[in-house]
Amino acid sequence: MTHLVDVVAIRENTEGEYSAMSHSPVDGVVEALKICTRSSTERIARYAFDYATKWGRQRVTCVHKGNNGHDYIDYNNGHDLNYI
């Protein structure tokens, strides 16, 4: 039996680890900021829903990658999911 998979992945890659906001306070140490703004969260969600509407998709699923950046997840407590 053949099962077809029809999935489109849309992801944010301008914030978080991709924001390139890091510095070296002392030799051998690098601190990096993980930035996540409400406006970018809303922008990517709006894009996903617009894409789904344009291409006749019936469903949009939001996935939060909780295994990356536990300090951010603990601090943020998933609040960015409330913006969607």
N, C-alpha and C positions, 0 to 999 in steps of 0.2 A: 504494500500500500504506500502510495506517495502522498506526503503532506507538503503543501506549499506554505511557505512562510512569507508574509507580506508585511514588513516592518519598516518604518522610517524613524531614524533616531535624530533628534534635534537636541543639541547640547550647547551650553554656555562655555565659552573658552576665552573670555576677556577678563574674568575676575578669578578670585581664588588664587591657586598656585600660578595661574597664567597671567596675573597682573604684573609680574616682574617687579614687585615692590620688596626689595631686600637690601640689606646693608651688612657690613662687617664691623661690629663695634670694637672688636679686638682681633688680632691675628688668629686664624684658625677657627673662628666662630662666625657663622652667618645667621642672621635673623631674617625671617621672611614673614610678611603680612599676608593674610588671606582676607581679601576684600569681597564682601557680598552685599550689594545694595538692593534696596527695594525696587528701584527703578529698573535695574538690569533683570531682576527676577520677573518683574511684570512684563518687561520687553520680550524675554524669551518665551514666556507663557503665551503672550498675545500672538507672537509669531507662530507658535505651534498650533494654536486654535485657528488662526487665519489660514495656515497651510492645510489643516484638516478640512476646513470649509471649502477652500479652493479646489482641492483634489478629491472631494467626495468621501473623505475618511469618516467613519462612524464613531470613532473613539480616540480620545487623547489620554494617555497614561503618563502621570508624572512619577519619576523615580528619583529618589534622593540617595545619593551614594554615601551611605552612612559609615562605610569602612575606611573613609579617607578623611584624615584630619579630625581625629576624635576630640581634640581640644576645641575646635570650631563647633562641632556638633553639640558638645556639652554646653558651650557658652550660648550658642544660638538656639539650642533646644528645638530646632526645626521651625523656627518662626518664619523663615522664608517660604515655607509651604503654605502659610496662612495668606500670603499675598496672591496666590493663584486662585 
